[in-house]
Every structure is written in structure tokens, then in C-alpha cells.
Amino acid sequence: MVGYGFARFRFPGRDVLFGICLATMMLPFIVTVIPRFVLFRNIGLFDTLTRHPVRKKVYDCATCLNRHHPKWAWCSLVWVAWTDVYIRLCSMGVIHDLRII
């Protein structure tokens, strides 16, 4: 909603106000990064991945999923391309819809 107002209306100080709006959206994350790091380090949750077998197993599983992600991304891309071609051919009347409903 605010972005529409900035794009649609021209008024003095628009760029400064837009910068302030962006800063308020980005600032909270940046401000909390270092305190979160200090908190996790002080309560002993920093660099403890190898000491907890459950956490290590979850990390290994996520690593495996990330390793195989490109293969599944290509499969998904090919499937979407095939679906797009099928819909275009159906809409042009070259082939009829093969669904049985």
C-alpha cells in the first residue's frame, strides 16, 4: 500500500520518506544480528553442532537435500515446460484435452 503511494504521487521529500520506510523495514534484522550471536554464544548454543547427535543428523539430512536440489529443480523445470506446451496446444486446438473427468 505504501509503495503504491510512493509510485503514484509526487510530493516534496518523497525520496527521503521512502528511504526512511525502507530503513525501518531493514533495520530490525541488522540491529539484532550481533545481540543474537552474543546470546547464543553465552548460553552455549554456538558451535555445538557436533556435540548433539540429533542436531548433527538433521544437518546431514538438510545437506543431502541441498546437494540433490539442482536435480529436482531441473525435473520441475522440464515438467512446467511440458505443461506449458500442452496447454498452448490445447488452446490452439491442435490436440484435445486428454483428461478423463
C-alpha positions in Angstrom: 0.0 0.0 0.0 2.8 2.4 0.9 4.7 1.5 -2.3 1.7 2.4 -4.4 1.6 5.9 -2.8 5.2 6.5 -3.4 4.9 5.3 -7.0 1.7 7.1 -7.8 2.1 10.5 -6.2 4.9 13.1 -6.5 5.5 15.3 -3.4 8.4 17.0 -1.8 10.5 14.8 0.4 9.2 11.6 -1.2 12.6 10.1 -1.7 13.7 10.8 1.9 10.4 9.4 3.3 10.8 6.3 1.1 14.4 5.8 2.4 13.1 6.1 6.0 10.4 3.5 5.2 13.0 1.1 3.8 15.3 1.7 6.7 12.6 0.8 9.2 11.9 -2.5 7.4 15.6 -3.5 7.2 17.0 -2.1 10.5 15.5 -4.5 13.0 17.2 -7.6 11.5 20.6 -5.8 11.3 20.3 -4.5 14.8 19.5 -7.9 16.3 22.2 -9.9 14.5 25.1 -9.2 16.9 23.0 -9.4 20.1 21.6 -12.8 19.0 25.1 -14.1 18.3 26.3 -12.9 21.7 23.2 -14.5 23.4 23.6 -17.9 21.6 27.3 -17.9 22.4 26.7 -17.1 26.1 24.1 -19.8 26.6 26.2 -22.4 24.8 24.4 -22.8 21.6 27.1 -21.5 19.3 29.4 -24.1 17.5 27.7 -27.1 19.3 26.6 -28.9 16.2 28.9 -31.9 16.5 28.2 -32.4 20.2 24.5 -33.2 19.7 23.8 -36.3 17.6 20.2 -35.2 16.7 21.3 -31.8 15.5 24.1 -33.4 13.5 21.6 -35.9 11.9 19.2 -33.0 10.9 22.2 -31.1 9.5 23.3 -34.1 7.4 19.7 -34.5 6.1 19.5 -30.9 5.1 22.9 -31.1 3.4 21.7 -34.1 1.4 18.6 -32.3 0.3 20.6 -29.3 -0.7 23.0 -31.5 -2.6 20.2 -33.0 -4.7 18.3 -29.8 -5.1 19.6 -29.0 -8.6 18.5 -32.3 -10.0 14.9 -31.8 -8.7 14.9 -28.2 -9.9 15.6 -29.4 -13.5 12.9 -32.0 -13.2 10.4 -29.4 -12.1 11.5 -27.0 -14.9 11.0 -29.7 -17.5 7.6 -30.6 -16.1 6.5 -27.0 -16.2 7.8 -26.6 -19.8 5.9 -29.7 -20.9 2.7 -28.5 -19.2 3.1 -25.1 -20.9 3.4 -26.7 -24.3 0.4 -28.9 -23.6 -1.8 -26.0 -22.6 -0.8 -24.0 -25.6 -1.5 -26.9 -28.0 -4.9 -27.4 -26.3 -5.8 -23.7 -26.6 -4.8 -23.6 -30.2 -6.9 -26.7 -31.0 -4.0 -28.8 -32.2 -4.8 -31.5 -29.6 -7.8 -32.2 -27.4 -7.6 -32.3 -23.7 -6.6 -35.8 -22.5 -8.1 -35.6 -19.1 -10.8 -38.1 -18.2 -13.2 -36.2 -16.0 
